[in-house]
Amino acid sequence: MNPPEPGGSRESMEYDVVIVGGGPAGLAAAIRLKQRAVEKGVEIGVCVLEKGSEIGAHILSGAVMDPVR
């Protein structure tokens, strides 16, 4: 597979706010931000980036607790 050409086109999406982390704090921030925007009558785009396979995937970590027991 060849590397992409320099200056080649890329798919891109524009957001007003990007929140890194889909854990409890990141999700709460995204929700509250959208609520405040609605209160003010403003439309904003919010993106939540999460490294896990799904939102909240790392909320329970085996390093913190054993969810089997």
Summary of the structure (lengths in Angstrom):
residues: 69
radius of gyration: 17.4
end to end distance: 45.8
largest distance: 52.7
contacts: 118
relative contact order: 0.20
helix: 23%
strand: 12%
